[in-house]
Each structure stands twice: as C-alpha cells, then as structure tokens.
C-alpha cells in the first residue's frame, strides 16, 4: 500500500514538472476592398475595369473566391454577357498576412438605369468530393448607366476652292458621324459664313443628313454662292442638327469649319467717252472695284510704227471716274489703237476691252487762209 502511494506521488510530481503543450487553433479570415476612385456613371456600352483587393488576415494560406454580380442597371461582365455565370468567378490562393489584386471588367448593356455591383468574398474548403464555399464578406459599388443616345459630330469640312470672289460657286463637303450609342434620326447640317469660327452671321443653306447608326459616318455636299463681303479670311461653319431637334449625349461637338480667302472681284472698266478739242482728246472712264491702285490709258499709233503702247496714267475724277487728256497734234487722221487697264491692291486687273484694242481716228480740220481782198471801187459815199 505504501509502494502504491509512493508511485502515485511520483506520477503526480512528474506531471507537474513536465512542460504543458497548449494547442492554438488555426483560423481563416479575410476582407475585400475596392480602393481608388471610380466613376459613378458609365455610358451605355462602355467598359470599366475595377481592381478588387483581397486580404488574407487569417493564419493559414487559403483559396479565396471572388464572385461578382450586379443588381439593376443592366451591368454585365465582358466575358460572355451573363452576370450570373460562375465562370466569371476568380479563385486565388493567398498566403496568410498578404493580399492580391484581382481585376474585373464591367460593361453596361442596352438599357440605362441605376444599380449596384457586388463583389462577394468566400474561402474555399476543398476535399475529395469538391470544394465548399464559406462566405466572408462583400463589397458594393453604386453605379448609374446612361440611356443610349446618339452623338452627332462634324468630322471634317472642305471646299472645292479656298480662294474665292463674291458670286463664286463653291462646293462644300461635310462629313458627319454618329459616335453615340443609339441611332440618330434624320436631320440637317446648317452652313454659315462668318469672320469667326462657329459664327452664324450669314446663312448659306442646309444639307439633309439621313439617320445614322452608332459608328456610322456619311459624306454630304452642297454648292453655295459666296455673298458680296469685304475681302479677308472667312469661315464656312457647318452645324449638324443646327435646329437642335435631336437629344444627344454631347451637344457641344456638332460643328466644324473650313477657311476661305475672299478676294474682291477684279476691277470693272466701263466703255470710255472721248471728247475732242482740236487735236486734244479727253478720255473719261468709270472704274468699279476694291482697292484700285492705278488706271492707265495705253495707246499706239497704227500709222507710225515707232509709236507702240504708250502709257498715260489716268487721274481720279471722283465717283469712280478717271480721266486723261492727250494731245495728238501732228497725228491728224491717224488710226489710234487703245485699251484701258485698271489694277487693284490684290494684283488683279480689269480691262476695256476685255481683250485686244479699240480704235479711233484723230480728227482732221481744213487749213483755210485769205489769199486776197478786192473791191469794185475804191472811192465811195455814204449809202453806196
């Protein structure tokens, strides 16, 4: 009995002197976040990439699964268009105390509205018969989807000639594109002439534009007449939907322009008048134009081959008239060929006649003299 008691005492003492082994249970934990700044509104058909941060805050390496889905707003993933398919899930093994970023592309579908994107986080417990998902947490993002709308824009404007005169006919070519997400109804392009980009001072007419599908571009034409304006640089501005009949996603990109240089018409020289005083001719002619610099009377004597294209500068006489006086003494009866030429500050020339020469003859006068005088009687009385 004493030996048994001694043995029991030794066993108890031994157990007190042996270090205790304390088992600490491993645990699984984690959380999910979508850090960064993202738009709260997406255009229809646009894709947004989201970077989802998955953190393993537990003590073991674990397989985490992120399941994205949406509610409202008709939001889908770009993989195959089905928000509920499991093939969109992402499974990643993450070590304890670390994290990984998983990226997801989210695309809107055919309708507008508001809704949410959810990213649900699970950890997976896998065995012989597959894996079991254990829900941990989720993260939600609110999102608005804009209704599909057209967006018409003028991609280019060109003209058949860039240097023009008042009254000229010019072909204007306009390219219009629908870069929106819905088809546009038919509309018109308004054409304007102005000294400023996007100005609408002078209306030139419009061009019909048919309905355009998203991404479709059309080229339209119109021949316009350049109005009479002061010389300078002008803009032919083309506004698509210039009457603002179509609701668009962007109303500020409907215009483009082409530039032209407007020159005045060349000087116009009218038929002159020629008056004579003896052998002196006074030539008077009316000249119309912008910036007239010189008007010349150019002549030559067809009876004197030594006289060829003599130039006499004409003087301004007011109200658009110019004059010159030329003495043709010694050329009586001679045939004189002439033309009148006017030049402006734009190096343009007007002429009368438009080609060749006109003619006149220097007048001739009889040279009378009294050779003798005689009377019937040299002695006379009053009343004889």
GUVEX-303501 format. One record per residue (C-alpha): residue number from 0; residue in three letters; chain; x, y, z. Coordinates in steps of 0.5 Angstrom, whole numbers. Example, Ala and Ser with C-alpha at 12.3 -4.5 7.8 and 13.67 -1.06 7.14 Angstrom:
// residues 2
+-----+-----+-------+-------+-------+-------+
!   n ! res ! chain !    px !    py !    pz !
+-----+-----+-------+-------+-------+-------+
!   0 ! ALA !     A !    25 !    -9 !    16 !
!   1 ! SER !     A !    27 !    -2 !    14 !
+-----+-----+-------+-------+-------+-------+
END
This chain:
// residues 384
+-----+-----+-------+-------+-------+-------+
!   n ! res ! chain !    px !    py !    pz !
+-----+-----+-------+-------+-------+-------+
!   0 ! UNK !     A !     0 !     0 !     0 !
!   1 ! UNK !     A !     6 !     5 !     1 !
!   2 ! UNK !     A !     9 !     3 !    -5 !
!   3 ! UNK !     A !     3 !     4 !    -9 !
!   4 ! UNK !     A !     2 !    11 !    -5 !
!   5 ! UNK !     A !     9 !    13 !    -7 !
!   6 ! UNK !     A !     8 !    11 !   -14 !
!   7 ! UNK !     A !     2 !    16 !   -15 !
!   8 ! UNK !     A !     6 !    21 !   -12 !
!   9 ! UNK !     A !    12 !    20 !   -17 !
!  10 ! UNK !     A !     7 !    21 !   -22 !
!  11 ! UNK !     A !     4 !    27 !   -20 !
!  12 ! UNK !     A !    10 !    30 !   -19 !
!  13 ! UNK !     A !    13 !    28 !   -26 !
!  14 ! UNK !     A !     7 !    31 !   -29 !
!  15 ! UNK !     A !     8 !    38 !   -25 !
!  16 ! UNK !     A !    15 !    38 !   -27 !
!  17 ! UNK !     A !    14 !    37 !   -35 !
!  18 ! UNK !     A !    12 !    43 !   -39 !
!  19 ! UNK !     A !     5 !    43 !   -42 !
!  20 ! UNK !     A !     3 !    43 !   -49 !
!  21 ! UNK !     A !    -2 !    48 !   -51 !
!  22 ! UNK !     A !    -6 !    47 !   -58 !
!  23 ! UNK !     A !    -8 !    54 !   -61 !
!  24 ! UNK !     A !   -13 !    53 !   -67 !
!  25 ! UNK !     A !   -11 !    56 !   -74 !
!  26 ! UNK !     A !   -17 !    61 !   -76 !
!  27 ! UNK !     A !   -19 !    63 !   -83 !
!  28 ! UNK !     A !   -21 !    71 !   -84 !
!  29 ! UNK !     A !   -20 !    76 !   -89 !
!  30 ! UNK !     A !   -23 !    82 !   -92 !
!  31 ! UNK !     A !   -25 !    85 !   -99 !
!  32 ! UNK !     A !   -24 !    92 !  -101 !
!  33 ! UNK !     A !   -24 !    96 !  -108 !
!  34 ! UNK !     A !   -19 !   102 !  -107 !
!  35 ! UNK !     A !   -18 !   108 !  -111 !
!  36 ! UNK !     A !   -23 !   113 !  -115 !
!  37 ! UNK !     A !   -28 !   110 !  -120 !
!  38 ! UNK !     A !   -34 !   114 !  -124 !
!  39 ! UNK !     A !   -41 !   113 !  -121 !
!  40 ! UNK !     A !   -44 !   114 !  -128 !
!  41 ! UNK !     A !   -42 !   110 !  -134 !
!  42 ! UNK !     A !   -44 !   111 !  -141 !
!  43 ! UNK !     A !   -48 !   105 !  -145 !
!  44 ! UNK !     A !   -43 !   100 !  -148 !
!  45 ! UNK !     A !   -37 !   103 !  -144 !
!  46 ! UNK !     A !   -33 !    98 !  -140 !
!  47 ! UNK !     A !   -30 !   100 !  -133 !
!  48 ! UNK !     A !   -24 !    96 !  -130 !
!  49 ! UNK !     A !   -24 !    95 !  -123 !
!  50 ! UNK !     A !   -19 !    93 !  -118 !
!  51 ! UNK !     A !   -21 !    89 !  -112 !
!  52 ! UNK !     A !   -16 !    88 !  -106 !
!  53 ! UNK !     A !   -17 !    81 !  -103 !
!  54 ! UNK !     A !   -13 !    81 !   -96 !
!  55 ! UNK !     A !   -12 !    74 !   -92 !
!  56 ! UNK !     A !   -12 !    77 !   -85 !
!  57 ! UNK !     A !   -12 !    70 !   -82 !
!  58 ! UNK !     A !    -6 !    65 !   -80 !
!  59 ! UNK !     A !    -7 !    60 !   -86 !
!  60 ! UNK !     A !    -6 !    60 !   -93 !
!  61 ! UNK !     A !   -13 !    60 !   -96 !
!  62 ! UNK !     A !   -16 !    60 !  -103 !
!  63 ! UNK !     A !   -21 !    66 !  -104 !
!  64 ! UNK !     A !   -26 !    66 !  -109 !
!  65 ! UNK !     A !   -29 !    73 !  -111 !
!  66 ! UNK !     A !   -36 !    73 !  -114 !
!  67 ! UNK !     A !   -38 !    79 !  -118 !
!  68 ! UNK !     A !   -45 !    80 !  -120 !
!  69 ! UNK !     A !   -50 !    86 !  -121 !
!  70 ! UNK !     A !   -57 !    89 !  -119 !
!  71 ! UNK !     A !   -60 !    93 !  -123 !
!  72 ! UNK !     A !   -57 !    98 !  -128 !
!  73 ! UNK !     A !   -56 !    92 !  -133 !
!  74 ! UNK !     A !   -49 !    91 !  -132 !
!  75 ! UNK !     A !   -45 !    85 !  -135 !
!  76 ! UNK !     A !   -38 !    83 !  -135 !
!  77 ! UNK !     A !   -35 !    83 !  -142 !
!  78 ! UNK !     A !   -33 !    75 !  -141 !
!  79 ! UNK !     A !   -40 !    73 !  -144 !
!  80 ! UNK !     A !   -45 !    78 !  -142 !
!  81 ! UNK !     A !   -48 !    73 !  -137 !
!  82 ! UNK !     A !   -47 !    77 !  -130 !
!  83 ! UNK !     A !   -49 !    70 !  -126 !
!  84 ! UNK !     A !   -45 !    65 !  -130 !
!  85 ! UNK !     A !   -40 !    62 !  -125 !
!  86 ! UNK !     A !   -34 !    62 !  -130 !
!  87 ! UNK !     A !   -33 !    70 !  -128 !
!  88 ! UNK !     A !   -31 !    68 !  -121 !
!  89 ! UNK !     A !   -24 !    69 !  -119 !
!  90 ! UNK !     A !   -20 !    64 !  -115 !
!  91 ! UNK !     A !   -14 !    66 !  -112 !
!  92 ! UNK !     A !    -9 !    62 !  -107 !
!  93 ! UNK !     A !    -7 !    68 !  -102 !
!  94 ! UNK !     A !    -1 !    67 !   -96 !
!  95 ! UNK !     A !    -3 !    69 !   -89 !
!  96 ! UNK !     A !    -2 !    76 !   -88 !
!  97 ! UNK !     A !    -2 !    78 !   -95 !
!  98 ! UNK !     A !    -6 !    81 !  -101 !
!  99 ! UNK !     A !    -7 !    80 !  -108 !
! 100 ! UNK !     A !   -11 !    85 !  -113 !
! 101 ! UNK !     A !   -16 !    82 !  -118 !
! 102 ! UNK !     A !   -18 !    86 !  -124 !
! 103 ! UNK !     A !   -25 !    85 !  -127 !
! 104 ! UNK !     A !   -28 !    89 !  -133 !
! 105 ! UNK !     A !   -35 !    91 !  -132 !
! 106 ! UNK !     A !   -39 !    93 !  -138 !
! 107 ! UNK !     A !   -46 !    96 !  -139 !
! 108 ! UNK !     A !   -51 !    93 !  -143 !
! 109 ! UNK !     A !   -57 !    96 !  -147 !
! 110 ! UNK !     A !   -61 !   100 !  -142 !
! 111 ! UNK !     A !   -60 !   106 !  -138 !
! 112 ! UNK !     A !   -61 !   106 !  -130 !
! 113 ! UNK !     A !   -58 !   105 !  -123 !
! 114 ! UNK !     A !   -56 !    99 !  -120 !
! 115 ! UNK !     A !   -50 !    96 !  -116 !
! 116 ! UNK !     A !   -44 !    92 !  -117 !
! 117 ! UNK !     A !   -43 !    87 !  -111 !
! 118 ! UNK !     A !   -36 !    83 !  -110 !
! 119 ! UNK !     A !   -37 !    77 !  -105 !
! 120 ! UNK !     A !   -31 !    74 !  -102 !
! 121 ! UNK !     A !   -31 !    67 !  -100 !
! 122 ! UNK !     A !   -26 !    62 !   -97 !
! 123 ! UNK !     A !   -26 !    55 !  -100 !
! 124 ! UNK !     A !   -25 !    49 !   -96 !
! 125 ! UNK !     A !   -23 !    43 !  -101 !
! 126 ! UNK !     A !   -24 !    35 !  -100 !
! 127 ! UNK !     A !   -24 !    29 !  -104 !
! 128 ! UNK !     A !   -31 !    31 !  -106 !
! 129 ! UNK !     A !   -30 !    38 !  -108 !
! 130 ! UNK !     A !   -30 !    45 !  -105 !
! 131 ! UNK !     A !   -35 !    48 !  -101 !
! 132 ! UNK !     A !   -35 !    56 !  -101 !
! 133 ! UNK !     A !   -35 !    60 !   -94 !
! 134 ! UNK !     A !   -38 !    67 !   -94 !
! 135 ! UNK !     A !   -34 !    72 !   -91 !
! 136 ! UNK !     A !   -35 !    79 !   -93 !
! 137 ! UNK !     A !   -38 !    83 !   -99 !
! 138 ! UNK !     A !   -37 !    90 !  -102 !
! 139 ! UNK !     A !   -42 !    94 !  -106 !
! 140 ! UNK !     A !   -41 !   100 !  -111 !
! 141 ! UNK !     A !   -47 !   104 !  -114 !
! 142 ! UNK !     A !   -47 !   106 !  -121 !
! 143 ! UNK !     A !   -51 !   110 !  -126 !
! 144 ! UNK !     A !   -52 !   108 !  -133 !
! 145 ! UNK !     A !   -53 !   113 !  -138 !
! 146 ! UNK !     A !   -59 !   111 !  -143 !
! 147 ! UNK !     A !   -56 !   110 !  -150 !
! 148 ! UNK !     A !   -56 !   117 !  -154 !
! 149 ! UNK !     A !   -54 !   119 !  -161 !
! 150 ! UNK !     A !   -48 !   124 !  -161 !
! 151 ! UNK !     A !   -47 !   127 !  -168 !
! 152 ! UNK !     A !   -41 !   131 !  -170 !
! 153 ! UNK !     A !   -38 !   134 !  -176 !
! 154 ! UNK !     A !   -31 !   131 !  -177 !
! 155 ! UNK !     A !   -29 !   135 !  -183 !
! 156 ! UNK !     A !   -31 !   141 !  -188 !
! 157 ! UNK !     A !   -27 !   142 !  -194 !
! 158 ! UNK !     A !   -29 !   147 !  -200 !
! 159 ! UNK !     A !   -27 !   146 !  -207 !
! 160 ! UNK !     A !   -23 !   152 !  -208 !
! 161 ! UNK !     A !   -20 !   156 !  -202 !
! 162 ! UNK !     A !   -19 !   163 !  -205 !
! 163 ! UNK !     A !   -26 !   166 !  -208 !
! 164 ! UNK !     A !   -29 !   172 !  -210 !
! 165 ! UNK !     A !   -36 !   175 !  -209 !
! 166 ! UNK !     A !   -41 !   171 !  -213 !
! 167 ! UNK !     A !   -37 !   165 !  -214 !
! 168 ! UNK !     A !   -40 !   158 !  -213 !
! 169 ! UNK !     A !   -36 !   153 !  -208 !
! 170 ! UNK !     A !   -38 !   146 !  -207 !
! 171 ! UNK !     A !   -38 !   145 !  -199 !
! 172 ! UNK !     A !   -36 !   138 !  -197 !
! 173 ! UNK !     A !   -38 !   136 !  -190 !
! 174 ! UNK !     A !   -37 !   129 !  -186 !
! 175 ! UNK !     A !   -42 !   127 !  -181 !
! 176 ! UNK !     A !   -41 !   122 !  -176 !
! 177 ! UNK !     A !   -45 !   119 !  -170 !
! 178 ! UNK !     A !   -41 !   117 !  -165 !
! 179 ! UNK !     A !   -46 !   116 !  -160 !
! 180 ! UNK !     A !   -49 !   109 !  -157 !
! 181 ! UNK !     A !   -56 !   110 !  -161 !
! 182 ! UNK !     A !   -58 !   111 !  -168 !
! 183 ! UNK !     A !   -60 !   118 !  -170 !
! 184 ! UNK !     A !   -66 !   121 !  -173 !
! 185 ! UNK !     A !   -65 !   125 !  -180 !
! 186 ! UNK !     A !   -63 !   132 !  -179 !
! 187 ! UNK !     A !   -60 !   138 !  -183 !
! 188 ! UNK !     A !   -53 !   141 !  -183 !
! 189 ! UNK !     A !   -53 !   149 !  -183 !
! 190 ! UNK !     A !   -48 !   152 !  -187 !
! 191 ! UNK !     A !   -46 !   159 !  -185 !
! 192 ! UNK !     A !   -41 !   165 !  -187 !
! 193 ! UNK !     A !   -37 !   169 !  -181 !
! 194 ! UNK !     A !   -31 !   172 !  -180 !
! 195 ! UNK !     A !   -30 !   168 !  -173 !
! 196 ! UNK !     A !   -30 !   160 !  -172 !
! 197 ! UNK !     A !   -37 !   158 !  -170 !
! 198 ! UNK !     A !   -40 !   164 !  -172 !
! 199 ! UNK !     A !   -47 !   164 !  -175 !
! 200 ! UNK !     A !   -47 !   171 !  -178 !
! 201 ! UNK !     A !   -49 !   169 !  -186 !
! 202 ! UNK !     A !   -54 !   163 !  -187 !
! 203 ! UNK !     A !   -52 !   160 !  -193 !
! 204 ! UNK !     A !   -56 !   154 !  -193 !
! 205 ! UNK !     A !   -57 !   147 !  -191 !
! 206 ! UNK !     A !   -56 !   140 !  -192 !
! 207 ! UNK !     A !   -60 !   134 !  -191 !
! 208 ! UNK !     A !   -57 !   128 !  -187 !
! 209 ! UNK !     A !   -60 !   121 !  -186 !
! 210 ! UNK !     A !   -61 !   117 !  -180 !
! 211 ! UNK !     A !   -54 !   114 !  -178 !
! 212 ! UNK !     A !   -53 !   108 !  -173 !
! 213 ! UNK !     A !   -48 !   108 !  -168 !
! 214 ! UNK !     A !   -41 !   109 !  -171 !
! 215 ! UNK !     A !   -44 !   111 !  -178 !
! 216 ! UNK !     A !   -41 !   116 !  -182 !
! 217 ! UNK !     A !   -44 !   120 !  -188 !
! 218 ! UNK !     A !   -41 !   125 !  -193 !
! 219 ! UNK !     A !   -46 !   130 !  -196 !
! 220 ! UNK !     A !   -45 !   136 !  -201 !
! 221 ! UNK !     A !   -48 !   143 !  -203 !
! 222 ! UNK !     A !   -46 !   148 !  -208 !
! 223 ! UNK !     A !   -46 !   155 !  -205 !
! 224 ! UNK !     A !   -46 !   162 !  -207 !
! 225 ! UNK !     A !   -41 !   167 !  -204 !
! 226 ! UNK !     A !   -44 !   173 !  -202 !
! 227 ! UNK !     A !   -41 !   180 !  -203 !
! 228 ! UNK !     A !   -37 !   182 !  -197 !
! 229 ! UNK !     A !   -31 !   186 !  -195 !
! 230 ! UNK !     A !   -24 !   182 !  -197 !
! 231 ! UNK !     A !   -21 !   178 !  -192 !
! 232 ! UNK !     A !   -21 !   171 !  -188 !
! 233 ! UNK !     A !   -28 !   168 !  -187 !
! 234 ! UNK !     A !   -30 !   161 !  -184 !
! 235 ! UNK !     A !   -35 !   157 !  -187 !
! 236 ! UNK !     A !   -38 !   154 !  -181 !
! 237 ! UNK !     A !   -42 !   147 !  -181 !
! 238 ! UNK !     A !   -47 !   146 !  -176 !
! 239 ! UNK !     A !   -50 !   139 !  -175 !
! 240 ! UNK !     A !   -57 !   139 !  -172 !
! 241 ! UNK !     A !   -57 !   146 !  -172 !
! 242 ! UNK !     A !   -64 !   147 !  -171 !
! 243 ! UNK !     A !   -63 !   142 !  -164 !
! 244 ! UNK !     A !   -68 !   137 !  -166 !
! 245 ! UNK !     A !   -64 !   131 !  -163 !
! 246 ! UNK !     A !   -62 !   130 !  -156 !
! 247 ! UNK !     A !   -55 !   128 !  -156 !
! 248 ! UNK !     A !   -50 !   125 !  -150 !
! 249 ! UNK !     A !   -46 !   131 !  -152 !
! 250 ! UNK !     A !   -49 !   138 !  -155 !
! 251 ! UNK !     A !   -42 !   141 !  -156 !
! 252 ! UNK !     A !   -39 !   138 !  -161 !
! 253 ! UNK !     A !   -43 !   139 !  -167 !
! 254 ! UNK !     A !   -39 !   144 !  -171 !
! 255 ! UNK !     A !   -33 !   144 !  -175 !
! 256 ! UNK !     A !   -31 !   149 !  -181 !
! 257 ! UNK !     A !   -27 !   151 !  -187 !
! 258 ! UNK !     A !   -23 !   157 !  -188 !
! 259 ! UNK !     A !   -23 !   161 !  -195 !
! 260 ! UNK !     A !   -20 !   167 !  -197 !
! 261 ! UNK !     A !   -25 !   172 !  -200 !
! 262 ! UNK !     A !   -22 !   177 !  -205 !
! 263 ! UNK !     A !   -26 !   183 !  -209 !
! 264 ! UNK !     A !   -28 !   182 !  -216 !
! 265 ! UNK !     A !   -23 !   184 !  -221 !
! 266 ! UNK !     A !   -24 !   192 !  -223 !
! 267 ! UNK !     A !   -29 !   193 !  -228 !
! 268 ! UNK !     A !   -27 !   198 !  -233 !
! 269 ! UNK !     A !   -33 !   201 !  -237 !
! 270 ! UNK !     A !   -34 !   204 !  -244 !
! 271 ! UNK !     A !   -30 !   211 !  -244 !
! 272 ! UNK !     A !   -32 !   217 !  -247 !
! 273 ! UNK !     A !   -27 !   221 !  -252 !
! 274 ! UNK !     A !   -29 !   229 !  -253 !
! 275 ! UNK !     A !   -24 !   233 !  -257 !
! 276 ! UNK !     A !   -22 !   240 !  -257 !
! 277 ! UNK !     A !   -18 !   241 !  -264 !
! 278 ! UNK !     A !   -13 !   235 !  -263 !
! 279 ! UNK !     A !   -13 !   234 !  -256 !
! 280 ! UNK !     A !   -17 !   228 !  -253 !
! 281 ! UNK !     A !   -20 !   228 !  -246 !
! 282 ! UNK !     A !   -22 !   221 !  -244 !
! 283 ! UNK !     A !   -26 !   219 !  -238 !
! 284 ! UNK !     A !   -28 !   212 !  -236 !
! 285 ! UNK !     A !   -32 !   209 !  -230 !
! 286 ! UNK !     A !   -28 !   204 !  -226 !
! 287 ! UNK !     A !   -31 !   200 !  -220 !
! 288 ! UNK !     A !   -27 !   196 !  -216 !
! 289 ! UNK !     A !   -24 !   195 !  -209 !
! 290 ! UNK !     A !   -17 !   198 !  -207 !
! 291 ! UNK !     A !   -16 !   201 !  -214 !
! 292 ! UNK !     A !    -9 !   203 !  -215 !
! 293 ! UNK !     A !    -8 !   205 !  -222 !
! 294 ! UNK !     A !   -12 !   206 !  -228 !
! 295 ! UNK !     A !    -8 !   207 !  -235 !
! 296 ! UNK !     A !    -9 !   209 !  -242 !
! 297 ! UNK !     A !    -5 !   205 !  -246 !
! 298 ! UNK !     A !    -5 !   207 !  -254 !
! 299 ! UNK !     A !    -1 !   206 !  -260 !
! 300 ! UNK !     A !    -1 !   210 !  -267 !
! 301 ! UNK !     A !    -2 !   205 !  -272 !
! 302 ! UNK !     A !     0 !   210 !  -278 !
! 303 ! UNK !     A !     7 !   211 !  -274 !
! 304 ! UNK !     A !    11 !   204 !  -273 !
! 305 ! UNK !     A !    15 !   208 !  -268 !
! 306 ! UNK !     A !    10 !   209 !  -263 !
! 307 ! UNK !     A !     8 !   203 !  -259 !
! 308 ! UNK !     A !     4 !   202 !  -253 !
! 309 ! UNK !     A !     5 !   209 !  -250 !
! 310 ! UNK !     A !     2 !   209 !  -243 !
! 311 ! UNK !     A !    -1 !   215 !  -240 !
! 312 ! UNK !     A !    -3 !   215 !  -233 !
! 313 ! UNK !     A !   -11 !   217 !  -231 !
! 314 ! UNK !     A !   -13 !   221 !  -226 !
! 315 ! UNK !     A !   -18 !   220 !  -221 !
! 316 ! UNK !     A !   -24 !   225 !  -222 !
! 317 ! UNK !     A !   -29 !   223 !  -217 !
! 318 ! UNK !     A !   -35 !   218 !  -216 !
! 319 ! UNK !     A !   -31 !   212 !  -219 !
! 320 ! UNK !     A !   -29 !   216 !  -226 !
! 321 ! UNK !     A !   -22 !   217 !  -228 !
! 322 ! UNK !     A !   -19 !   222 !  -234 !
! 323 ! UNK !     A !   -13 !   223 !  -238 !
! 324 ! UNK !     A !   -12 !   229 !  -244 !
! 325 ! UNK !     A !    -7 !   227 !  -249 !
! 326 ! UNK !     A !    -5 !   232 !  -255 !
! 327 ! UNK !     A !    -5 !   228 !  -262 !
! 328 ! UNK !     A !    -2 !   234 !  -266 !
! 329 ! UNK !     A !     1 !   232 !  -272 !
! 330 ! UNK !     A !    -3 !   226 !  -272 !
! 331 ! UNK !     A !    -9 !   228 !  -275 !
! 332 ! UNK !     A !   -12 !   223 !  -279 !
! 333 ! UNK !     A !    -8 !   217 !  -276 !
! 334 ! UNK !     A !   -11 !   211 !  -273 !
! 335 ! UNK !     A !   -10 !   210 !  -266 !
! 336 ! UNK !     A !   -11 !   203 !  -262 !
! 337 ! UNK !     A !   -12 !   203 !  -255 !
! 338 ! UNK !     A !   -14 !   200 !  -248 !
! 339 ! UNK !     A !   -15 !   202 !  -241 !
! 340 ! UNK !     A !   -13 !   198 !  -236 !
! 341 ! UNK !     A !   -14 !   198 !  -228 !
! 342 ! UNK !     A !   -10 !   195 !  -222 !
! 343 ! UNK !     A !   -12 !   194 !  -215 !
! 344 ! UNK !     A !    -8 !   192 !  -209 !
! 345 ! UNK !     A !   -10 !   185 !  -210 !
! 346 ! UNK !     A !    -5 !   184 !  -216 !
! 347 ! UNK !     A !   -12 !   184 !  -220 !
! 348 ! UNK !     A !   -13 !   187 !  -227 !
! 349 ! UNK !     A !   -19 !   190 !  -230 !
! 350 ! UNK !     A !   -19 !   192 !  -238 !
! 351 ! UNK !     A !   -23 !   195 !  -243 !
! 352 ! UNK !     A !   -24 !   192 !  -248 !
! 353 ! UNK !     A !   -23 !   185 !  -245 !
! 354 ! UNK !     A !   -18 !   183 !  -250 !
! 355 ! UNK !     A !   -15 !   187 !  -256 !
! 356 ! UNK !     A !   -16 !   194 !  -257 !
! 357 ! UNK !     A !   -21 !   199 !  -259 !
! 358 ! UNK !     A !   -19 !   205 !  -264 !
! 359 ! UNK !     A !   -21 !   212 !  -266 !
! 360 ! UNK !     A !   -18 !   217 !  -271 !
! 361 ! UNK !     A !   -15 !   223 !  -270 !
! 362 ! UNK !     A !   -20 !   229 !  -273 !
! 363 ! UNK !     A !   -17 !   233 !  -279 !
! 364 ! UNK !     A !   -19 !   240 !  -280 !
! 365 ! UNK !     A !   -19 !   244 !  -287 !
! 366 ! UNK !     A !   -13 !   250 !  -286 !
! 367 ! UNK !     A !   -17 !   256 !  -289 !
! 368 ! UNK !     A !   -13 !   262 !  -291 !
! 369 ! UNK !     A !   -15 !   269 !  -294 !
! 370 ! UNK !     A !   -10 !   270 !  -300 !
! 371 ! UNK !     A !   -13 !   277 !  -303 !
! 372 ! UNK !     A !   -19 !   282 !  -302 !
! 373 ! UNK !     A !   -21 !   287 !  -307 !
! 374 ! UNK !     A !   -27 !   292 !  -308 !
! 375 ! UNK !     A !   -31 !   294 !  -314 !
! 376 ! UNK !     A !   -29 !   302 !  -313 !
! 377 ! UNK !     A !   -24 !   305 !  -308 !
! 378 ! UNK !     A !   -28 !   312 !  -308 !
! 379 ! UNK !     A !   -35 !   311 !  -304 !
! 380 ! UNK !     A !   -40 !   316 !  -301 !
! 381 ! UNK !     A !   -45 !   314 !  -295 !
! 382 ! UNK !     A !   -50 !   309 !  -297 !
! 383 ! UNK !     A !   -46 !   307 !  -303 !
+-----+-----+-------+-------+-------+-------+
END
